[in-house]
């Protein structure tokens, strides 16, 4: 399991709407390249993200205990 502390960022879009991004710096960079974002501001908050990489497979080939449909 991977544990990472990330900054919470407020994204402002061209139309003036604002959204909170909690995915870390990489998520902000991806969003910036996809959506019409004009600014990103750190809110001063941090959150802890936890995940298991998809590459963690069990001996039966399933990922995280899930098997492919039809198997």
N, C-alpha and C positions, 0 to 999 in steps of 0.2 A: 504494500500500500504506500502511496506517495502522499505526504502531507506538506502543504505549502501555505505560508501566510501571504495573502495578497492584499493590495490596496483596493478600496472601493472607489470607483471613478464615476463622476457624473458626466455623461456625454450630452452635448447640445447639438441638435440637428439643424439643417438649413431653415426649416419651417418654424424653429423656435422651441420645438418639443424637447424634453429632457428625459433621459433614461439612465438608470443606474447600471453599471457594468461591474460585476463581481468576479470576473474570470481572470484577473491578473493582467499584466502588461501585454502578454501575447494576445489576449482576447480584445483588448483595446486596439492594438495594431491591426488585427484582422477586421474588426468593425470599421475602423477608419478607412480601410481599403475597399469595403463593400458598400457602406451606407454614406449618405451625404452629411457627414459630421463636420462641424465647424470648430468645435472646441472640446477639450477633455480636461476636467478639473478633479483633483483628488479631494475627496470629502473630508479627509482626516481620519477616516475609519479604516480598519483592517479586518479581514475575515480569514478564517482557516479553511482551506479547501482540502478535501481528501478524495482520492480516487485510486482505483486499481487499473493499471494499464491493460489494454485489450490483449496484449501479447501474453498475459498470464493464462495459459491454457492448462486444463487438467489432463490427466493421462488418457481419458477417453476422447480428447480433442475438443471438448466443450469449453467455452469461455465463461468464467464466473458461474459455472454450474448449469448454464443454459445449453441446450443442444439445438442444432439446426432443425427447423421444421421438416418432418418427413424422414428423419433419421431414426 
